[in-house]
Amino acid sequence: MNTPERNLRRTVLPNGLIVLTERMDHLRSVAMGVWIKSGSRCEPAETNGISHFVEHMLFKGTRSRTAQHIAREMDSIGGNLDAFTGKETICFNVKSLGEHVPIALDVLSDLVLNPVFADTDIERERGVILEEIKIDEDNPDVLVHELFTQSFWKDHPLGWPILGTTETVGKLDQKSLFDYHGDRFHGGNMVFSAAGNLDHDEFLAAVTAKFGGLAGGATLHELGAPDATAKIVMRNKRSLEQVQICLGVPAPPITDDNRYATLILNTVLGGGMSSRLFQTIREERGMVYSIYSDLSPYRDTGTLCVYAGTSAGKALEVVDLVLGEFAKLKQDLLSEEELKRAKDQVKGNILMGLESSNSRMANLARQEMYFRNFMTVDEVIARIEEVEASQVQAMAQKLFDPSRIAVTLLGRLTGVKLKRERLVC
């Protein structure tokens, strides 16, 4: 497959800030993002949720702009300003037409570098985030994943909620926010990536003018990989009509050599409408509306988790059927046809995912932060094509170990009893 080589450039400023660009001449826009190599897994227990709180607060005003000023300035150029907090990163990003990059970059850099953390804004935003926490508690499929994660990575920051808790968010104050910002938002802990209609040297000069004076420093490293806890958690919530099921196992980290075989395994298991879980449990038996499997890879560990929602009377049978699919993947090689279909699905997702400047910008940053080099699309597709059915089977045999399977059930659980000896595959 011939695809044009990506026009990538990388420069490291004296303070350690890494600037990455990808030139895409056929676009009229530029997407750019400031990535902080720090997320919720870097937080002490008493300030859980501070990464997300800081992300929110940076939109509330700088030394020279109010929140309303920021919003109006972005709207006046038709730009899109956004941010998100993850377990291992925080990202502030903006997309604008190429001709408006100077304004977009000025707003983005001001927002990231010059927060005021006004007390009145902190109190107001605390209320907003507490409501956001309540939304997650009221949303059963979000809540079951949160309960699963907290139990799976027990007593480790990777298991704590990104939003924090009512207790921790209630205690965050101006000093803790300034301390966090000072500790994490420095040149050695940041990546600035951009993709679209831009010239690297011109863009680098503009970024250097904004970020060149920022202090340097080293990347902050989180606690080491947690040990997974294979518990069965039963959470009764009588208000729910369905029982929510999360069933998961430890999986390889993001840089693992077996990641492509794991990706194919997940795709075959529950990665779409042709997947085994969807076809067997929804289409053939009509026992669920929603069922899928999902990979969550991190720097040093990961999970493969199956989610399903069903009625209380069918919950244990759904668990049995999921375990049955695990067993088949361990026992039998994939057919050539199923292997090819999964590869084509993965390739299609990757290629379509690189069609926007936003996704290219994010892809650049993630490759830098996790791999410290850049694989071309052709290289990635070649690695996917190399995956053999025997590798997928070996990965299934490694991952689907009954002693390492964790399950969380949430809903009206009267009469539902799940014992460890049932988890055979």
C-alpha positions as CSV (number, residue, x, y, z in Angstrom):
1,M,0.0,0.0,0.0
2,N,1.6,3.3,-1.1
3,T,0.8,6.2,1.1
4,P,2.7,9.5,0.9
5,E,5.3,9.9,3.7
6,R,4.3,12.1,6.5
7,N,6.0,15.5,6.6
8,L,7.1,15.4,10.2
9,R,9.6,17.7,12.0
10,R,10.8,17.6,15.6
11,T,12.7,20.2,17.6
12,V,13.7,20.3,21.3
13,L,13.9,23.8,22.9
14,P,16.7,24.5,25.4
15,N,14.2,24.2,28.2
16,G,13.3,20.7,27.2
17,L,9.9,21.5,25.4
18,I,9.5,19.2,22.4
19,V,7.9,20.9,19.4
20,L,6.4,18.5,16.7
21,T,4.7,19.4,13.5
22,E,3.2,17.6,10.6
23,R,2.7,19.7,7.4
24,M,-0.6,18.9,5.6
25,D,-0.7,21.2,2.6
26,H,-4.1,20.1,1.4
27,L,-5.8,21.6,4.5
28,R,-6.7,25.2,5.4
29,S,-6.7,24.6,9.1
30,V,-4.1,23.9,11.9
31,A,-4.7,21.8,15.0
32,M,-2.3,22.3,17.9
33,G,-2.1,20.9,21.3
34,V,0.0,21.4,24.5
35,W,0.4,18.0,26.2
36,I,1.4,17.8,29.8
37,K,3.1,14.4,30.7
38,S,1.0,14.1,33.8
39,G,-2.5,12.9,34.6
40,S,-4.6,11.5,37.4
41,R,-2.2,8.6,38.1
42,C,0.4,11.2,39.2
43,E,-1.8,12.5,42.1
44,P,-1.4,11.8,45.8
45,A,-4.6,10.4,47.3
46,E,-5.5,13.6,49.2
47,T,-5.5,15.6,46.0
48,N,-7.1,13.1,43.7
49,G,-8.9,15.0,40.9
50,I,-6.5,18.0,40.9
51,S,-5.3,17.4,37.3
52,H,-8.8,17.6,36.0
53,F,-9.6,20.6,38.3
54,V,-6.5,22.5,37.0
55,E,-7.6,21.7,33.4
56,H,-11.0,23.3,34.1
57,M,-9.5,26.3,35.9
58,L,-7.2,27.3,33.1
59,F,-10.3,28.3,31.0
60,K,-11.4,30.6,33.8
61,G,-9.1,33.5,33.0
62,T,-5.5,34.5,32.7
63,R,-3.6,37.6,33.9
64,S,-4.7,39.4,30.7
65,R,-7.9,37.7,29.6
66,T,-11.2,36.9,31.4
67,A,-13.0,33.6,30.6
68,Q,-15.5,35.6,28.5
69,H,-12.6,37.3,26.6
70,I,-11.1,33.8,25.8
71,A,-14.5,32.5,24.5
72,R,-15.2,35.6,22.4
73,E,-11.7,35.7,20.9
74,M,-11.9,32.0,19.8
75,D,-15.5,32.5,18.4
76,S,-14.4,35.6,16.5
77,I,-11.9,33.4,14.4
78,G,-14.2,30.4,14.2
79,G,-11.7,28.4,16.3
80,N,-12.4,25.5,18.5
81,L,-10.7,25.4,22.0
82,D,-10.9,22.3,24.1
83,A,-9.1,20.2,26.7
84,F,-9.2,16.8,28.4
85,T,-7.6,15.0,31.3
86,G,-6.5,11.4,31.1
87,K,-4.8,8.9,33.5
88,E,-1.3,9.9,32.1
89,T,-1.8,13.2,30.2
90,I,-3.5,16.5,30.1
91,C,-4.1,18.2,26.8
92,F,-5.1,21.7,25.8
93,N,-5.9,22.0,22.1
94,V,-7.1,24.5,19.6
95,K,-8.0,24.3,15.9
96,S,-8.2,27.3,13.6
97,L,-7.7,28.4,10.0
98,G,-4.1,28.7,9.1
99,E,-4.4,32.5,8.8
100,H,-5.6,32.7,12.4
101,V,-2.8,30.6,14.0
102,P,-1.1,33.7,15.6
103,I,-4.3,34.5,17.6
104,A,-5.1,30.8,18.4
105,L,-1.5,30.3,19.6
106,D,-1.6,33.5,21.7
107,V,-4.8,32.4,23.4
108,L,-3.6,28.8,23.9
109,S,-0.3,29.8,25.4
110,D,-1.8,32.5,27.6
111,L,-4.3,30.0,29.0
112,V,-1.7,27.3,29.7
113,L,1.0,29.5,31.1
114,N,-0.7,32.4,32.9
115,P,-3.6,31.1,35.1
116,V,-4.9,33.3,38.0
117,F,-6.8,30.6,39.9
118,A,-9.1,33.3,41.5
119,D,-10.8,32.1,44.7
120,T,-14.3,33.0,43.4
121,D,-13.7,31.0,40.2
122,I,-12.3,28.0,42.2
123,E,-15.5,27.9,44.3
124,R,-17.8,28.2,41.3
125,E,-15.9,25.5,39.3
126,R,-15.8,23.2,42.3
127,G,-19.6,23.2,42.1
128,V,-19.4,22.4,38.4
129,I,-17.1,19.4,38.9
130,L,-19.1,18.1,41.8
131,E,-22.1,18.0,39.5
132,E,-19.9,16.3,36.9
133,I,-19.1,13.6,39.5
134,K,-22.9,13.2,40.2
135,I,-23.5,12.7,36.4
136,D,-21.0,9.8,36.4
137,E,-22.6,8.3,39.5
138,D,-26.1,8.5,37.8
139,N,-24.8,6.9,34.6
140,P,-24.7,3.1,35.2
141,D,-22.3,2.1,32.3
142,V,-19.8,4.8,33.4
143,L,-20.2,3.9,37.1
144,V,-19.6,0.2,36.5
145,H,-16.4,0.9,34.7
146,E,-15.3,3.2,37.5
147,L,-16.1,0.6,40.2
148,F,-14.2,-2.0,38.2
149,T,-11.2,0.2,37.7
150,Q,-11.0,1.1,41.4
151,S,-11.2,-2.5,42.4
152,F,-8.8,-3.8,39.7
153,W,-6.0,-1.3,40.4
154,K,-6.8,-1.3,44.2
155,D,-4.9,1.3,46.3
156,H,-3.0,2.7,43.3
157,P,-3.6,6.1,41.5
158,L,-4.3,4.3,38.2
159,G,-7.5,3.0,39.9
160,W,-8.7,6.4,41.2
161,P,-11.3,8.5,39.3
162,I,-9.9,11.2,37.0
163,L,-12.6,13.6,38.3
164,G,-11.6,12.9,41.9
165,T,-14.2,12.4,44.7
166,T,-16.6,14.7,46.4
167,E,-14.2,14.7,49.4
168,T,-11.0,15.4,47.6
169,V,-12.5,18.0,45.2
170,G,-14.1,19.7,48.2
171,K,-10.6,20.3,49.7
172,L,-8.7,21.7,46.7
173,D,-7.6,25.3,47.2
174,Q,-5.7,28.1,45.4
175,K,-2.3,27.1,46.8
176,S,-2.6,23.4,45.8
177,L,-3.6,24.5,42.3
178,F,-0.6,26.9,41.9
179,D,1.7,24.2,43.4
180,Y,0.5,21.6,40.9
181,H,0.8,24.0,38.0
182,G,4.3,25.0,39.0
183,D,5.4,21.4,39.4
184,R,4.0,20.0,36.2
185,F,3.7,22.8,33.6
186,H,7.4,23.2,32.7
187,G,9.4,22.6,29.6
188,G,10.7,19.2,30.4
189,N,7.3,17.8,31.1
190,M,5.5,19.2,28.0
191,V,5.1,18.4,24.3
192,F,3.7,20.9,21.8
193,S,2.3,19.2,18.7
194,A,0.6,20.7,15.6
195,A,-0.7,19.4,12.3
196,G,-2.1,21.2,9.3
197,N,-1.2,23.9,6.9
198,L,1.9,25.3,8.6
199,D,5.6,25.7,8.1
200,H,7.8,24.1,10.9
201,D,10.4,26.9,11.1
202,E,7.8,29.7,11.3
203,F,5.7,27.8,13.8
204,L,8.7,26.9,15.9
205,A,9.7,30.6,16.1
206,A,6.2,31.5,17.2
207,V,6.1,28.7,19.9
208,T,9.6,29.7,21.1
209,A,8.5,33.3,21.6
210,K,5.7,32.1,23.8
211,F,7.2,29.1,25.6
212,G,11.0,29.7,25.4
213,G,11.1,31.5,28.7
214,L,9.4,28.7,30.5
215,A,11.5,26.9,33.2
216,G,13.0,23.6,32.2
217,G,13.0,20.4,34.4
218,A,12.6,16.7,34.0
219,T,9.6,14.5,33.2
220,L,7.8,13.5,36.3
221,H,7.4,9.8,36.7
222,E,4.4,8.2,38.4
223,L,4.4,5.3,40.7
224,G,5.4,2.0,39.1
225,A,2.9,-0.4,37.6
226,P,0.2,-1.6,40.0
227,D,-0.6,-5.2,40.7
228,A,-4.0,-6.2,39.3
229,T,-6.6,-7.4,41.8
230,A,-8.9,-10.2,40.5
231,K,-11.9,-9.5,42.7
232,I,-15.6,-10.1,42.2
233,V,-17.4,-6.9,43.2
234,M,-21.2,-7.0,43.6
235,R,-22.7,-3.5,44.0
236,N,-26.5,-3.4,44.6
237,K,-28.3,-0.5,43.1
238,R,-32.0,-1.1,43.2
239,S,-32.9,1.9,41.0
240,L,-31.4,0.3,37.9
241,E,-33.4,-1.8,35.4
242,Q,-30.4,-3.6,34.1
243,V,-27.4,-5.3,35.6
244,Q,-24.2,-3.7,34.3
245,I,-21.3,-6.2,33.9
246,C,-17.6,-5.4,33.6
247,L,-15.3,-8.4,33.2
248,G,-11.6,-7.8,32.7
249,V,-8.0,-9.1,32.8
250,P,-4.6,-7.4,32.8
251,A,-3.3,-6.6,29.3
252,P,0.0,-5.5,27.8
253,P,1.2,-1.9,28.1
254,I,1.0,0.5,25.2
255,T,4.6,-0.1,23.9
256,D,4.5,-4.0,24.2
257,D,5.8,-5.9,21.2
258,N,2.6,-8.0,21.3
259,R,0.3,-5.0,21.0
260,Y,-0.8,-5.8,17.5
261,A,-1.7,-9.4,18.3
262,T,-3.6,-8.0,21.3
263,L,-5.4,-5.5,19.1
264,I,-6.5,-8.2,16.7
265,L,-7.6,-10.4,19.7
266,N,-9.8,-7.5,21.1
267,T,-11.2,-6.8,17.6
268,V,-12.3,-10.4,17.1
269,L,-13.7,-10.7,20.7
270,G,-15.7,-7.5,21.0
271,G,-14.5,-4.8,18.7
272,G,-17.6,-4.2,16.5
273,M,-20.8,-5.6,15.1
274,S,-19.1,-8.6,13.5
275,S,-17.3,-9.5,16.7
276,R,-17.9,-12.8,18.5
277,L,-19.5,-11.3,21.6
278,F,-21.9,-9.1,19.6
279,Q,-22.9,-11.9,17.2
280,T,-23.3,-14.6,19.8
281,I,-24.8,-12.7,22.8
282,R,-26.8,-10.0,21.0
283,E,-27.6,-11.2,17.5
284,E,-28.1,-15.0,18.1
285,R,-29.5,-14.9,21.7
286,G,-31.0,-11.4,22.0
287,M,-29.7,-11.2,25.6
288,V,-28.2,-7.7,25.5
289,Y,-28.5,-4.4,23.7
290,S,-24.9,-3.3,24.3
291,I,-21.8,-5.5,24.5
292,Y,-18.2,-4.9,23.6
293,S,-14.6,-5.4,24.7
294,D,-12.1,-2.6,25.1
295,L,-8.4,-2.2,25.5
296,S,-7.0,0.4,27.9
297,P,-3.2,0.4,27.5
298,Y,-1.0,2.6,29.7
299,R,2.8,3.3,30.0
300,D,3.5,0.1,32.0
301,T,0.3,-2.0,32.1
302,G,-3.2,-2.2,30.7
303,T,-6.6,-3.9,30.8
304,L,-8.8,-5.8,28.4
305,C,-12.4,-5.4,29.6
306,V,-15.7,-6.7,28.4
307,Y,-18.8,-4.6,29.1
308,A,-22.4,-5.8,28.9
309,G,-25.8,-4.7,30.2
310,T,-28.6,-7.2,30.7
311,S,-31.5,-8.2,33.0
312,A,-30.7,-9.6,36.4
313,G,-32.1,-13.0,35.4
314,K,-29.7,-13.3,32.5
315,A,-26.6,-11.8,34.1
316,L,-24.8,-15.0,35.1
317,E,-25.6,-16.6,31.7
318,V,-24.0,-13.6,29.9
319,V,-20.9,-14.0,32.1
320,D,-20.8,-17.7,31.2
321,L,-21.1,-16.9,27.5
322,V,-18.3,-14.3,27.7
323,L,-16.1,-16.9,29.4
324,G,-17.1,-19.4,26.6
325,E,-15.7,-17.0,24.0
326,F,-12.5,-16.6,26.0
327,A,-12.2,-20.4,26.0
328,K,-12.7,-20.7,22.2
329,L,-10.1,-18.1,21.5
330,K,-7.7,-20.1,23.7
331,Q,-8.5,-23.5,22.2
332,D,-9.0,-22.8,18.5
333,L,-6.9,-20.9,15.9
334,L,-8.7,-18.1,14.1
335,S,-9.7,-18.9,10.5
336,E,-7.9,-17.1,7.7
337,E,-11.1,-15.3,6.9
338,E,-11.8,-14.0,10.4
339,L,-8.1,-13.0,10.9
340,K,-8.2,-11.0,7.6
341,R,-11.5,-9.4,8.5
342,A,-10.1,-8.3,11.9
343,K,-6.9,-6.9,10.3
344,D,-8.9,-5.0,7.7
345,Q,-11.1,-3.5,10.4
346,V,-8.0,-2.4,12.5
347,K,-6.3,-1.0,9.4
348,G,-9.5,0.9,8.4
349,N,-9.9,2.4,11.9
350,I,-6.2,3.6,11.9
351,L,-6.3,5.0,8.4
352,M,-9.6,6.8,8.9
353,G,-8.4,8.0,12.3
354,L,-5.6,9.9,10.6
355,E,-7.8,11.8,8.2
356,S,-8.2,14.9,10.5
357,S,-5.6,17.3,11.6
358,N,-6.8,16.9,15.2
359,S,-6.1,13.2,15.2
360,R,-2.7,13.6,13.5
361,M,-1.7,16.2,16.1
362,A,-2.7,13.8,18.9
363,N,-1.0,10.8,17.2
364,L,2.2,12.9,17.0
365,A,2.2,13.7,20.7
366,R,1.4,10.1,21.8
367,Q,4.1,8.6,19.6
368,E,6.6,11.0,21.1
369,M,5.5,10.5,24.7
370,Y,5.2,6.7,24.6
371,F,7.6,5.6,21.8
372,R,10.0,8.5,21.3
373,N,10.0,7.8,17.6
374,F,7.5,8.0,14.8
375,M,6.1,5.0,12.9
376,T,4.8,5.7,9.5
377,V,1.3,4.4,8.5
378,D,3.0,1.8,6.3
379,E,5.1,0.5,9.2
380,V,2.0,0.2,11.4
381,I,0.0,-1.6,8.7
382,A,3.0,-3.9,8.0
383,R,3.1,-4.9,11.7
384,I,-0.7,-5.6,11.6
385,E,-0.3,-7.7,8.5
386,E,2.5,-9.8,10.2
387,V,0.2,-11.0,13.0
388,E,-0.5,-14.7,12.7
389,A,-3.4,-16.7,14.1
390,S,-1.0,-18.6,16.4
391,Q,0.1,-15.3,18.0
392,V,-3.5,-14.3,18.7
393,Q,-4.2,-17.7,20.2
394,A,-1.0,-17.4,22.4
395,M,-2.1,-14.0,23.6
396,A,-5.6,-15.4,24.5
397,Q,-4.0,-18.2,26.4
398,K,-1.8,-15.7,28.3
399,L,-4.5,-13.1,29.1
400,F,-7.6,-15.3,29.8
401,D,-6.3,-16.9,33.0
402,P,-9.2,-17.7,35.3
403,S,-7.2,-16.7,38.4
404,R,-6.7,-13.2,37.0
405,I,-10.3,-12.4,35.8
406,A,-12.0,-9.6,37.7
407,V,-15.7,-9.0,37.5
408,T,-17.9,-6.1,38.7
409,L,-21.7,-6.4,38.7
410,L,-23.9,-3.3,39.3
411,G,-27.7,-3.3,39.6
412,R,-30.6,-5.1,41.3
413,L,-28.6,-8.2,42.4
414,T,-31.2,-9.9,44.6
415,G,-30.7,-13.6,44.0
416,V,-27.6,-13.1,41.8
417,K,-24.5,-14.9,43.2
418,L,-21.3,-15.1,41.3
419,K,-18.5,-17.4,42.8
420,R,-14.9,-17.6,41.6
421,E,-15.3,-21.2,40.6
422,R,-17.7,-20.2,37.9
423,L,-15.0,-18.2,36.1
424,V,-13.6,-21.0,34.1
425,C,-12.4,-20.6,30.5
